[in-house]
Amino acid sequence: MTVNILQKASSFYKEYDRKEGDDHLSTHYCPGCGHGILHKMIAEAIDDFKVRERAAFVSPVGCSVFAYYYFDMGNIQAAHGRAPAVGTGFKRANPNSIVISYQGDGDLAAIGANEIIQAANRGEGMTVFFVNNAIYGMTGGQMAPTTLIGQKTTTTPSGRSSQNEGFPIKMSEIISTLEAPVYVERVMLTDAKNINKTRRAVRKALKYQIENKGFSFVEVLSGCPTGWKMTAQESKNWIENVLSKNFPLAVFKDCGQERESIDYSHQNADYADYHRLLDLTGASLSDIEGAAPVPEVQNISEEVKIAGFGGQGVLSLGYVLANIGMGHNYQVSWLPSYGPEMRGGTANCSVKLSKKRIGAPVVANPTILIAMNKPSLVKFENDVTIDGKIIYDSSLIDEAPRRTDIDSYAVPATELADRIGSTKAANMVMLGAMAELCSFLDQDYMKWAIPNIIKNKRFFEINDMAFAKGVAYMKELMKKG
């Protein structure tokens, strides 16, 4: 005799160990909530399509945030409303991935409205599941963008008014007016018939993504008994008799059959081509006629923070260092951070140089700090890693770093630059000092590269002199111990 045993989809964890409390076998959702039903449909579809190993679930703030408790697949947490933007970045970096943006109405239709419209308008290769329960269910039952006229919430105790709060926003209708989306449908979780329709919509939306047809959007009318102050059955009745009358069920757009598959891989450039595409130097340094030999790549992972006043060339120093790093064939990132003023205000930038791929460009704990003014030293000194290095401009900083677990080097960069004719070259003095201090940078290559990065011929000679001054000063400083 054959015995069929119903089991959870393998795309769910067997036990929900991430969930707080003692019960790791049940979800935390309230009785009558539609999230659990929709989770089950998505997990089963992922299993049936055999794409779990390349699936990524993006969930922002709201009840949807807890999806990472349950789904045994890639999970990415996003800021409120930003799931489509995060999903865009992940999909473009990983064209073969299956990206699911899972959002509620208080997230997608409020702070995330611009994010979802722009992602849909670009036709990003992702599937969006939009859970519409017409209320902020997680944070106390406040009015949401989809709250109905007359509906009472904690922030509309007399009922939503079109004159005061405006009309409910109909996201499926808005998304369907855009040219790029391939599929837009609104369904609901009530009786068996509509649950089956929802299941078909979930599978179609995911299938279109697997076939590289583009952006799909499924709006799911779902119950929130706790927020609505109803029983589970009353919630289902309200969805069917009230909510769905204001948000009519429909297939608003479905052009998947006639649409050609999209090649997403073309969006990724080869890292060796970044110079040309970003016009950093007009061409890759190695493509320039008479290019210097590329130095040997060393096994490093350096995080450099460069900080000072606006106008000191702080960002330019980081830009040059990043280009030189690429010339060395290191993996590189450069992230500028402007102060409130371009001139006279503070500015800093983060530069990462590594043999391995870089996950994020922000430098929170620099291995090397280049501080070109006192406020920058005060601000970032404590962030430097133990045994890290601080190079500071002693022309403008009258106190040495206080920490004893780092190596600090006082370089009078502004004074040295002034002696050769321009205080603006202090940043190149600092670069020379760093080159002498750090063996992973080849000085001969740097001297050749700098004029090919900063192409203004007026600065060729002074930059060369400033770089040499920094090298010489650091060399003497290191001799002294």
The 8 nearest C-alpha neighbors of each residue, nearest first, counted from 0:
[[1, 2, 3, 4, 5, 6, 7, 8],
 [2, 0, 3, 4, 5, 6, 7, 8],
 [1, 3, 4, 0, 5, 6, 7, 8],
 [4, 2, 5, 1, 6, 0, 7, 8],
 [3, 5, 6, 2, 1, 7, 8, 0],
 [6, 4, 3, 7, 8, 2, 9, 43],
 [7, 5, 4, 8, 9, 3, 13, 11],
 [6, 8, 9, 11, 5, 13, 10, 39],
 [7, 9, 10, 43, 11, 42, 6, 46],
 [8, 10, 11, 7, 46, 12, 71, 42],
 [11, 9, 71, 8, 42, 70, 46, 51],
 [12, 10, 70, 71, 9, 69, 8, 13],
 [11, 13, 71, 14, 69, 15, 70, 10],
 [12, 14, 11, 15, 7, 24, 9, 69],
 [13, 15, 12, 24, 23, 16, 69, 11],
 [14, 16, 23, 17, 18, 68, 69, 12],
 [15, 17, 18, 14, 23, 68, 19, 12],
 [18, 16, 68, 15, 19, 67, 23, 69],
 [19, 17, 16, 15, 68, 23, 20, 22],
 [20, 18, 17, 21, 16, 22, 23, 15],
 [19, 21, 22, 18, 23, 16, 17, 27],
 [20, 22, 23, 19, 18, 24, 16, 15],
 [23, 21, 24, 20, 25, 19, 18, 15],
 [22, 24, 15, 14, 16, 25, 21, 18],
 [23, 25, 14, 22, 15, 26, 13, 16],
 [26, 24, 23, 22, 27, 15, 14, 28],
 [25, 27, 28, 24, 35, 23, 69, 15],
 [26, 28, 25, 29, 18, 65, 35, 22],
 [29, 27, 26, 32, 30, 35, 34, 31],
 [28, 30, 32, 31, 27, 225, 224, 223],
 [31, 29, 32, 231, 28, 224, 230, 225],
 [30, 32, 231, 29, 224, 222, 33, 223],
 [33, 31, 222, 223, 29, 30, 34, 28],
 [32, 34, 221, 36, 35, 222, 37, 31],
 [35, 33, 37, 36, 32, 38, 28, 221],
 [34, 36, 38, 37, 33, 39, 28, 32],
 [37, 35, 39, 33, 38, 34, 40, 32],
 [36, 38, 40, 34, 39, 35, 33, 41],
 [39, 37, 35, 41, 36, 40, 34, 42],
 [40, 38, 42, 36, 37, 41, 43, 35],
 [41, 39, 37, 43, 38, 42, 198, 44],
 [40, 42, 44, 38, 43, 39, 45, 37],
 [43, 41, 45, 39, 10, 44, 40, 8],
 [42, 44, 46, 40, 45, 8, 41, 47],
 [43, 45, 47, 41, 46, 42, 202, 48],
 [44, 46, 42, 48, 43, 47, 50, 51],
 [47, 45, 49, 43, 44, 48, 42, 10],
 [46, 48, 44, 49, 45, 43, 50, 42],
 [47, 49, 45, 46, 50, 44, 206, 51],
 [50, 48, 46, 47, 51, 45, 52, 44],
 [49, 51, 52, 53, 48, 45, 54, 46],
 [52, 50, 54, 53, 45, 49, 72, 46],
 [53, 51, 50, 54, 72, 73, 49, 55],
 [52, 54, 96, 51, 50, 97, 55, 95],
 [53, 55, 97, 51, 96, 52, 98, 73],
 [56, 54, 73, 98, 74, 97, 99, 72],
 [55, 57, 74, 99, 73, 75, 98, 100],
 [58, 56, 75, 100, 82, 76, 99, 74],
 [57, 59, 64, 101, 76, 63, 77, 82],
 [60, 58, 77, 79, 64, 78, 76, 82],
 [61, 59, 79, 64, 78, 63, 106, 62],
 [62, 60, 63, 64, 137, 59, 103, 106],
 [61, 63, 64, 137, 65, 60, 136, 103],
 [64, 62, 61, 65, 66, 58, 102, 101],
 [65, 63, 58, 59, 60, 62, 66, 61],
 [64, 66, 67, 63, 68, 62, 69, 58],
 [67, 65, 68, 69, 64, 63, 70, 58],
 [66, 68, 65, 69, 70, 74, 64, 71],
 [69, 67, 17, 66, 65, 18, 15, 70],
 [68, 70, 67, 11, 66, 12, 15, 71],
 [71, 69, 11, 72, 67, 10, 12, 66],
 [70, 72, 11, 10, 12, 69, 73, 9],
 [73, 71, 70, 51, 54, 74, 55, 10],
 [72, 74, 55, 56, 54, 75, 71, 53],
 [75, 73, 56, 55, 67, 57, 72, 76],
 [74, 76, 57, 56, 77, 58, 73, 55],
 [75, 77, 58, 59, 57, 74, 78, 64],
 [78, 76, 59, 82, 81, 58, 75, 79],
 [77, 79, 81, 59, 80, 60, 76, 82],
 [78, 80, 60, 59, 81, 106, 77, 110],
 [111, 81, 79, 106, 110, 107, 82, 78],
 [80, 82, 84, 78, 83, 79, 77, 111],
 [81, 83, 85, 77, 84, 80, 57, 86],
 [84, 82, 86, 85, 81, 115, 87, 114],
 [85, 83, 87, 81, 86, 82, 114, 88],
 [86, 84, 82, 88, 87, 83, 81, 89],
 [85, 87, 83, 89, 84, 88, 82, 90],
 [88, 86, 84, 90, 85, 89, 83, 91],
 [87, 89, 85, 91, 86, 90, 92, 84],
 [88, 90, 86, 92, 87, 91, 93, 85],
 [91, 89, 93, 94, 87, 92, 88, 86],
 [90, 92, 88, 94, 93, 89, 87, 266],
 [91, 93, 89, 90, 88, 94, 267, 266],
 [92, 94, 90, 91, 95, 96, 89, 264],
 [95, 93, 90, 91, 263, 96, 264, 92],
 [94, 96, 93, 97, 53, 90, 264, 263],
 [95, 97, 53, 94, 93, 54, 98, 90],
 [98, 96, 54, 53, 55, 99, 95, 125],
 [99, 97, 55, 125, 54, 96, 56, 86],
 [100, 98, 56, 126, 127, 57, 125, 101],
 [99, 101, 127, 57, 82, 126, 58, 128],
 [100, 102, 128, 58, 127, 99, 57, 129],
 [103, 101, 129, 107, 63, 130, 106, 128],
 [102, 104, 130, 106, 105, 129, 107, 131],
 [103, 105, 131, 106, 107, 108, 130, 145],
 [106, 104, 143, 135, 109, 103, 108, 107],
 [105, 107, 80, 104, 103, 109, 111, 108],
 [106, 108, 111, 104, 80, 112, 109, 102],
 [107, 109, 112, 104, 106, 111, 144, 105],
 [110, 108, 111, 112, 106, 105, 107, 144],
 [109, 111, 80, 112, 106, 108, 107, 79],
 [80, 112, 110, 107, 114, 109, 113, 106],
 [113, 111, 108, 109, 115, 114, 107, 110],
 [112, 114, 116, 115, 111, 117, 110, 108],
 [115, 113, 111, 117, 112, 116, 83, 118],
 [116, 114, 118, 112, 117, 113, 83, 119],
 [117, 115, 119, 113, 118, 114, 120, 112],
 [116, 118, 120, 114, 119, 115, 113, 121],
 [119, 117, 115, 121, 120, 116, 123, 83],
 [120, 118, 122, 116, 121, 117, 180, 115],
 [119, 121, 117, 122, 118, 179, 116, 177],
 [122, 120, 118, 119, 123, 117, 179, 180],
 [121, 123, 179, 119, 214, 120, 180, 213],
 [122, 124, 214, 121, 118, 125, 213, 119],
 [125, 123, 213, 214, 208, 122, 211, 90],
 [124, 126, 98, 214, 123, 99, 208, 127],
 [125, 127, 215, 99, 214, 216, 100, 204],
 [126, 128, 100, 216, 99, 101, 215, 129],
 [129, 127, 101, 217, 218, 216, 100, 102],
 [128, 130, 218, 102, 103, 219, 217, 131],
 [131, 129, 103, 219, 218, 102, 104, 220],
 [130, 132, 220, 104, 133, 219, 221, 103],
 [131, 133, 221, 134, 222, 220, 223, 130],
 [132, 134, 146, 145, 131, 143, 104, 147],
 [135, 133, 143, 142, 136, 132, 140, 146],
 [136, 134, 140, 141, 105, 143, 137, 138],
 [135, 137, 140, 226, 134, 138, 139, 223],
 [138, 136, 62, 61, 135, 139, 140, 226],
 [137, 139, 136, 135, 140, 141, 61, 62],
 [140, 138, 141, 137, 136, 135, 226, 153],
 [141, 139, 135, 226, 136, 153, 134, 152],
 [140, 142, 153, 135, 154, 152, 139, 134],
 [143, 141, 134, 152, 146, 154, 135, 155],
 [142, 144, 134, 146, 105, 145, 135, 133],
 [145, 143, 167, 146, 168, 108, 109, 105],
 [146, 144, 167, 133, 143, 168, 147, 104],
 [147, 145, 133, 143, 144, 167, 142, 134],
 [148, 146, 150, 167, 149, 145, 159, 133],
 [147, 149, 159, 150, 160, 161, 158, 166],
 [148, 150, 158, 159, 147, 160, 151, 157],
 [151, 149, 158, 147, 159, 148, 146, 152],
 [152, 150, 158, 156, 155, 157, 149, 159],
 [151, 153, 155, 141, 154, 156, 142, 140],
 [152, 154, 141, 155, 156, 140, 151, 142],
 [155, 153, 141, 152, 142, 156, 151, 140],
 [154, 156, 152, 158, 151, 157, 159, 153],
 [157, 155, 151, 152, 158, 153, 154, 159],
 [158, 156, 155, 151, 159, 149, 150, 152],
 [157, 159, 149, 151, 150, 155, 156, 160],
 [158, 160, 149, 148, 150, 155, 164, 151],
 [161, 159, 163, 162, 164, 148, 149, 158],
 [160, 162, 165, 166, 164, 163, 148, 159],
 [163, 161, 160, 165, 164, 166, 159, 148],
 [162, 164, 160, 161, 165, 159, 166, 155],
 [165, 163, 161, 160, 162, 159, 166, 167],
 [166, 164, 161, 162, 163, 160, 167, 159],
 [165, 167, 161, 168, 148, 164, 147, 160],
 [168, 166, 145, 144, 146, 147, 169, 165],
 [169, 167, 145, 144, 170, 166, 108, 146],
 [170, 168, 172, 171, 167, 173, 246, 145],
 [169, 171, 173, 172, 168, 174, 108, 218],
 [172, 170, 174, 173, 169, 175, 183, 218],
 [171, 173, 175, 170, 174, 169, 176, 251],
 [172, 174, 170, 171, 175, 176, 169, 177],
 [175, 173, 171, 176, 172, 177, 170, 116],
 [174, 176, 172, 177, 173, 171, 252, 251],
 [175, 177, 174, 173, 178, 172, 171, 252],
 [178, 176, 175, 174, 179, 120, 180, 119],
 [177, 179, 180, 176, 120, 175, 181, 122],
 [178, 180, 122, 120, 177, 121, 181, 119],
 [181, 179, 214, 122, 182, 119, 215, 178],
 [182, 180, 254, 214, 255, 215, 253, 213],
 [181, 183, 253, 215, 252, 180, 216, 254],
 [184, 182, 216, 252, 251, 217, 215, 250],
 [185, 183, 250, 217, 251, 249, 218, 186],
 [186, 184, 218, 248, 249, 217, 219, 250],
 [185, 187, 219, 248, 197, 220, 218, 184],
 [188, 186, 220, 219, 193, 189, 221, 197],
 [187, 189, 194, 221, 193, 220, 33, 190],
 [188, 190, 235, 193, 187, 194, 191, 239],
 [189, 191, 192, 193, 194, 188, 235, 195],
 [192, 190, 194, 193, 195, 189, 188, 196],
 [191, 193, 195, 194, 190, 196, 189, 197],
 [194, 192, 196, 195, 190, 191, 187, 188],
 [193, 195, 197, 191, 188, 196, 192, 190],
 [196, 194, 198, 193, 192, 197, 191, 199],
 [197, 195, 193, 199, 194, 198, 200, 192],
 [198, 196, 194, 200, 195, 199, 186, 193],
 [197, 199, 195, 201, 196, 200, 40, 194],
 [200, 198, 196, 202, 197, 201, 203, 195],
 [199, 201, 197, 203, 198, 202, 204, 196],
 [202, 200, 198, 204, 199, 203, 197, 205],
 [201, 203, 199, 205, 200, 204, 44, 206],
 [202, 204, 206, 200, 205, 201, 199, 207],
 [205, 203, 201, 207, 202, 206, 215, 200],
 [204, 206, 208, 202, 207, 203, 209, 126],
 [207, 205, 209, 203, 208, 204, 202, 210],
 [208, 206, 210, 212, 204, 205, 209, 203],
 [207, 209, 211, 205, 210, 206, 212, 213],
 [208, 210, 206, 211, 207, 205, 97, 212],
 [209, 211, 207, 208, 212, 206, 260, 261],
 [212, 210, 208, 260, 261, 209, 213, 207],
 [211, 213, 260, 207, 210, 208, 261, 258],
 [214, 212, 124, 122, 211, 123, 208, 181],
 [213, 215, 180, 122, 124, 125, 123, 181],
 [216, 214, 182, 126, 204, 181, 180, 183],
 [215, 217, 183, 127, 126, 182, 128, 218],
 [218, 216, 128, 184, 183, 185, 129, 127],
 [219, 217, 185, 129, 130, 128, 186, 184],
 [218, 220, 130, 186, 187, 131, 185, 221],
 [221, 219, 187, 131, 132, 186, 130, 188],
 [220, 222, 33, 132, 188, 131, 219, 187],
 [221, 223, 32, 234, 33, 132, 224, 31],
 [222, 224, 32, 226, 225, 227, 132, 136],
 [225, 223, 229, 227, 228, 226, 230, 234],
 [224, 226, 228, 227, 223, 229, 29, 136],
 [227, 225, 140, 136, 223, 228, 224, 134],
 [226, 228, 224, 225, 229, 223, 140, 234],
 [229, 227, 225, 226, 224, 230, 223, 234],
 [230, 228, 224, 227, 233, 234, 231, 225],
 [229, 231, 233, 232, 224, 234, 228, 31],
 [230, 232, 31, 234, 233, 224, 30, 235],
 [233, 231, 235, 234, 230, 236, 31, 229],
 [234, 232, 236, 230, 235, 231, 229, 237],
 [233, 235, 237, 231, 232, 236, 222, 224],
 [236, 234, 232, 238, 189, 237, 233, 239],
 [235, 237, 233, 239, 234, 238, 240, 232],
 [236, 238, 234, 240, 241, 239, 235, 233],
 [239, 237, 242, 235, 236, 241, 243, 240],
 [238, 240, 236, 237, 243, 241, 235, 242],
 [239, 241, 237, 238, 236, 242, 243, 244],
 [240, 242, 237, 244, 238, 243, 239, 245],
 [243, 241, 238, 245, 244, 246, 237, 239],
 [242, 244, 246, 247, 245, 239, 241, 238],
 [245, 243, 241, 242, 247, 246, 240, 239],
 [244, 246, 243, 242, 247, 241, 147, 167],
 [245, 247, 243, 244, 242, 248, 169, 185],
 [248, 246, 243, 244, 245, 249, 185, 242],
 [249, 247, 185, 186, 246, 243, 250, 184],
 [250, 248, 185, 251, 184, 247, 186, 183],
 [249, 251, 184, 252, 183, 185, 253, 248],
 [250, 252, 183, 184, 249, 175, 172, 253],
 [251, 253, 183, 182, 250, 175, 254, 181],
 [254, 252, 182, 255, 181, 183, 250, 251],
 [255, 253, 181, 256, 257, 258, 182, 252],
 [254, 256, 258, 257, 253, 181, 212, 207],
 [257, 255, 254, 258, 253, 259, 212, 207],
 [258, 256, 255, 254, 259, 253, 212, 260],
 [257, 259, 255, 256, 254, 212, 260, 181],
 [260, 258, 261, 212, 257, 255, 256, 211],
 [259, 261, 212, 211, 210, 258, 262, 213],
 [260, 262, 211, 263, 212, 259, 213, 210],
 [261, 263, 264, 265, 260, 211, 266, 94],
 [264, 262, 265, 94, 266, 261, 91, 211],
 [263, 265, 266, 262, 94, 267, 91, 95],
 [264, 266, 267, 263, 262, 268, 94, 91],
 [267, 265, 264, 263, 268, 91, 94, 262],
 [268, 266, 265, 264, 269, 92, 91, 263],
 [269, 267, 270, 266, 272, 273, 265, 271],
 [268, 270, 271, 272, 267, 273, 265, 266],
 [269, 271, 272, 273, 268, 274, 330, 267],
 [272, 270, 269, 273, 274, 283, 268, 328],
 [271, 273, 270, 269, 274, 275, 276, 268],
 [274, 272, 276, 270, 275, 271, 277, 269],
 [275, 273, 283, 279, 277, 272, 276, 282],
 [274, 276, 282, 278, 273, 277, 272, 281],
 [277, 275, 273, 278, 274, 272, 279, 282],
 [276, 278, 279, 274, 275, 273, 281, 280],
 [279, 277, 281, 275, 276, 280, 274, 282],
 [280, 278, 274, 277, 281, 275, 282, 452],
 [281, 279, 282, 278, 452, 274, 283, 451],
 [280, 282, 278, 275, 279, 274, 283, 277],
 [283, 281, 275, 280, 274, 284, 286, 278],
 [282, 284, 274, 286, 285, 275, 280, 287],
 [285, 283, 286, 287, 326, 282, 290, 280],
 [284, 286, 283, 287, 290, 326, 293, 291],
 [287, 285, 283, 284, 282, 288, 290, 289],
 [288, 286, 290, 284, 285, 289, 283, 282],
 [287, 289, 290, 286, 285, 284, 291, 282],
 [288, 290, 287, 291, 286, 285, 292, 447],
 [291, 289, 287, 288, 285, 292, 284, 286],
 [290, 292, 444, 293, 289, 447, 285, 448],
 [293, 291, 294, 290, 444, 285, 289, 295],
 [292, 294, 327, 291, 295, 326, 444, 285],
 [295, 293, 327, 292, 296, 441, 444, 328],
 [294, 296, 297, 293, 327, 328, 439, 441],
 [295, 297, 294, 327, 328, 329, 298, 354],
 [298, 296, 299, 295, 439, 354, 329, 353],
 [297, 299, 354, 296, 300, 353, 355, 439],
 [300, 298, 353, 297, 354, 301, 352, 439],
 [299, 301, 353, 352, 354, 302, 298, 351],
 [302, 300, 352, 351, 366, 299, 353, 303],
 [303, 301, 351, 365, 366, 350, 362, 367],
 [302, 304, 367, 350, 365, 368, 349, 351],
 [303, 305, 349, 368, 365, 348, 369, 367],
 [306, 304, 369, 347, 348, 368, 370, 313],
 [307, 305, 347, 370, 375, 346, 313, 371],
 [308, 306, 371, 372, 375, 346, 345, 370],
 [309, 307, 345, 344, 343, 311, 346, 310],
 [308, 310, 342, 343, 344, 341, 345, 346],
 [309, 311, 342, 312, 308, 343, 341, 313],
 [312, 310, 313, 309, 308, 423, 307, 426],
 [311, 313, 315, 310, 314, 426, 316, 423],
 [314, 312, 316, 315, 311, 306, 307, 305],
 [313, 315, 317, 316, 312, 348, 318, 335],
 [316, 314, 318, 312, 317, 313, 319, 426],
 [317, 315, 313, 319, 314, 318, 426, 312],
 [316, 318, 320, 314, 315, 319, 321, 350],
 [317, 319, 315, 321, 316, 320, 314, 322],
 [318, 320, 322, 316, 321, 317, 315, 323],
 [319, 321, 317, 323, 322, 318, 324, 316],
 [322, 320, 324, 318, 323, 319, 317, 333],
 [323, 321, 325, 319, 324, 320, 326, 318],
 [322, 324, 326, 320, 325, 321, 319, 327],
 [325, 323, 321, 327, 326, 322, 329, 320],
 [326, 324, 328, 322, 327, 329, 323, 331],
 [325, 327, 323, 328, 324, 284, 322, 293],
 [326, 328, 324, 325, 329, 294, 293, 323],
 [329, 327, 325, 326, 296, 324, 330, 293],
 [328, 330, 354, 325, 324, 353, 327, 331],
 [329, 331, 353, 354, 352, 356, 355, 328],
 [332, 330, 352, 351, 329, 321, 325, 324],
 [331, 333, 351, 360, 350, 334, 321, 352],
 [334, 332, 350, 349, 321, 335, 360, 318],
 [333, 335, 349, 348, 360, 350, 332, 336],
 [336, 334, 348, 314, 347, 349, 337, 333],
 [337, 335, 347, 348, 346, 338, 334, 349],
 [338, 336, 346, 335, 347, 339, 345, 341],
 [337, 339, 345, 346, 340, 344, 336, 341],
 [340, 338, 344, 337, 341, 345, 346, 342],
 [341, 339, 344, 338, 342, 343, 309, 345],
 [340, 342, 309, 344, 343, 338, 339, 310],
 [343, 341, 309, 310, 340, 344, 308, 345],
 [342, 344, 309, 308, 340, 341, 310, 345],
 [345, 343, 340, 309, 338, 308, 342, 339],
 [344, 346, 308, 338, 309, 307, 343, 347],
 [347, 345, 337, 338, 309, 307, 308, 306],
 [348, 346, 306, 336, 305, 335, 313, 307],
 [347, 349, 335, 336, 305, 334, 304, 314],
 [348, 350, 304, 334, 362, 333, 303, 361],
 [351, 349, 333, 303, 332, 302, 317, 321],
 [350, 352, 302, 332, 331, 301, 303, 353],
 [353, 351, 331, 301, 330, 300, 329, 324],
 [354, 352, 300, 330, 355, 299, 329, 301],
 [353, 355, 329, 298, 299, 330, 300, 297],
 [356, 354, 353, 330, 357, 300, 329, 299],
 [355, 357, 330, 358, 354, 353, 331, 329],
 [358, 356, 359, 355, 330, 360, 353, 331],
 [357, 359, 356, 360, 355, 361, 332, 351],
 [358, 360, 361, 357, 332, 362, 351, 356],
 [361, 359, 332, 334, 362, 333, 351, 358],
 [362, 360, 359, 349, 363, 334, 350, 351],
 [363, 361, 349, 364, 365, 302, 360, 304],
 [362, 364, 361, 365, 382, 383, 304, 302],
 [365, 363, 382, 383, 362, 384, 366, 302],
 [366, 364, 302, 383, 367, 303, 304, 362],
 [365, 367, 387, 302, 384, 383, 301, 303],
 [368, 366, 388, 303, 365, 389, 387, 302],
 [369, 367, 389, 304, 303, 305, 370, 365],
 [368, 370, 305, 390, 391, 389, 304, 306],
 [371, 369, 391, 306, 376, 375, 372, 368],
 [370, 372, 307, 392, 391, 306, 369, 375],
 [373, 371, 307, 375, 370, 374, 395, 396],
 [372, 374, 396, 376, 375, 377, 395, 371],
 [375, 373, 377, 376, 372, 378, 307, 345],
 [374, 376, 378, 373, 377, 372, 306, 370],
 [377, 375, 373, 380, 370, 378, 379, 374],
 [376, 378, 374, 375, 380, 379, 373, 381],
 [377, 379, 375, 376, 374, 380, 381, 382],
 [378, 380, 382, 376, 381, 377, 375, 383],
 [381, 379, 376, 382, 383, 377, 378, 400],
 [380, 382, 383, 379, 378, 402, 377, 384],
 [383, 381, 364, 379, 380, 384, 365, 363],
 [384, 382, 365, 364, 381, 380, 366, 387],
 [383, 385, 387, 366, 364, 365, 386, 382],
 [384, 386, 387, 404, 405, 383, 366, 388],
 [387, 385, 405, 404, 384, 406, 388, 366],
 [386, 388, 366, 405, 384, 385, 367, 383],
 [389, 387, 367, 406, 407, 405, 366, 368],
 [388, 390, 407, 368, 367, 369, 408, 391],
 [391, 389, 408, 369, 407, 409, 368, 370],
 [390, 392, 370, 409, 369, 371, 393, 410],
 [391, 393, 371, 411, 410, 394, 412, 395],
 [392, 394, 411, 396, 409, 395, 410, 391],
 [395, 393, 411, 392, 413, 396, 414, 412],
 [394, 396, 393, 372, 392, 397, 373, 371],
 [397, 395, 393, 373, 398, 372, 394, 392],
 [396, 398, 393, 395, 399, 394, 373, 392],
 [399, 397, 396, 400, 393, 373, 401, 395],
 [398, 400, 401, 397, 396, 409, 407, 393],
 [401, 399, 402, 398, 407, 380, 376, 389],
 [402, 400, 399, 403, 398, 380, 381, 404],
 [401, 403, 404, 400, 405, 381, 380, 406],
 [402, 404, 405, 401, 406, 400, 407, 386],
 [405, 403, 385, 386, 402, 406, 387, 384],
 [404, 406, 386, 387, 403, 385, 388, 402],
 [407, 405, 388, 387, 389, 386, 408, 404],
 [406, 408, 389, 388, 390, 405, 409, 400],
 [409, 407, 390, 389, 410, 391, 406, 476],
 [408, 410, 393, 391, 390, 392, 411, 407],
 [409, 411, 392, 412, 393, 391, 408, 390],
 [412, 410, 394, 393, 392, 414, 413, 415],
 [411, 413, 425, 415, 392, 410, 414, 428],
 [412, 414, 425, 416, 422, 415, 411, 394],
 [415, 413, 417, 416, 411, 412, 394, 418],
 [416, 414, 412, 418, 417, 413, 411, 419],
 [415, 417, 422, 413, 425, 424, 419, 418],
 [416, 418, 422, 421, 414, 420, 415, 419],
 [419, 417, 415, 416, 420, 414, 421, 422],
 [420, 418, 416, 417, 421, 415, 461, 464],
 [419, 421, 417, 418, 416, 422, 461, 424],
 [422, 420, 417, 423, 416, 424, 419, 418],
 [421, 423, 417, 416, 424, 413, 425, 420],
 [424, 422, 421, 425, 311, 312, 426, 416],
 [423, 425, 422, 427, 426, 416, 421, 465],
 [426, 424, 413, 412, 428, 416, 427, 423],
 [425, 427, 429, 424, 428, 312, 316, 430],
 [428, 426, 430, 466, 429, 424, 425, 465],
 [429, 427, 469, 465, 466, 425, 431, 426],
 [428, 430, 432, 426, 427, 431, 469, 433],
 [431, 429, 427, 433, 432, 428, 434, 426],
 [432, 430, 469, 466, 470, 434, 428, 429],
 [431, 433, 469, 470, 429, 473, 435, 430],
 [432, 434, 436, 430, 431, 435, 437, 429],
 [435, 433, 431, 437, 432, 436, 440, 430],
 [436, 434, 432, 470, 433, 437, 473, 431],
 [435, 437, 433, 434, 432, 438, 473, 474],
 [438, 436, 434, 439, 435, 433, 440, 432],
 [437, 439, 440, 436, 435, 434, 441, 442],
 [438, 440, 437, 297, 441, 299, 296, 434],
 [441, 439, 438, 434, 437, 442, 445, 327],
 [440, 442, 444, 443, 445, 294, 439, 438],
 [443, 441, 445, 444, 446, 440, 434, 435],
 [444, 442, 446, 445, 441, 447, 291, 448],
 [443, 445, 447, 442, 441, 446, 448, 291],
 [444, 446, 448, 442, 447, 443, 449, 441],
 [447, 445, 443, 444, 448, 449, 442, 463],
 [446, 448, 444, 445, 449, 443, 450, 291],
 [449, 447, 445, 451, 446, 450, 444, 452],
 [448, 450, 452, 451, 446, 447, 445, 453],
 [451, 449, 453, 452, 454, 448, 459, 447],
 [452, 450, 448, 449, 454, 453, 280, 447],
 [451, 453, 449, 450, 280, 454, 448, 319],
 [454, 452, 450, 455, 451, 449, 319, 459],
 [453, 455, 450, 451, 452, 456, 459, 458],
 [454, 456, 457, 453, 458, 459, 450, 452],
 [457, 455, 459, 458, 454, 450, 460, 453],
 [456, 458, 455, 459, 460, 461, 454, 462],
 [459, 457, 456, 461, 460, 462, 455, 453],
 [460, 458, 456, 462, 461, 457, 450, 463],
 [459, 461, 463, 462, 458, 464, 457, 456],
 [460, 462, 464, 458, 463, 459, 465, 424],
 [463, 461, 465, 459, 464, 460, 458, 466],
 [462, 464, 460, 466, 461, 465, 459, 467],
 [463, 465, 461, 467, 462, 466, 468, 460],
 [466, 464, 428, 462, 468, 467, 427, 463],
 [465, 467, 431, 428, 427, 469, 463, 468],
 [468, 466, 470, 464, 465, 469, 471, 431],
 [469, 467, 465, 471, 466, 470, 472, 428],
 [468, 470, 428, 431, 432, 466, 472, 467],
 [471, 469, 431, 432, 467, 435, 473, 468],
 [472, 470, 474, 468, 469, 473, 467, 475],
 [473, 471, 469, 475, 474, 470, 468, 476],
 [474, 472, 476, 432, 470, 475, 471, 477],
 [473, 475, 471, 477, 472, 476, 470, 478],
 [476, 474, 478, 472, 473, 477, 471, 479],
 [475, 477, 473, 479, 478, 474, 472, 480],
 [478, 476, 480, 474, 479, 475, 473, 436],
 [477, 479, 475, 480, 476, 474, 473, 472],
 [478, 480, 476, 477, 475, 474, 473, 472],
 [479, 477, 478, 476, 475, 408, 474, 473]]
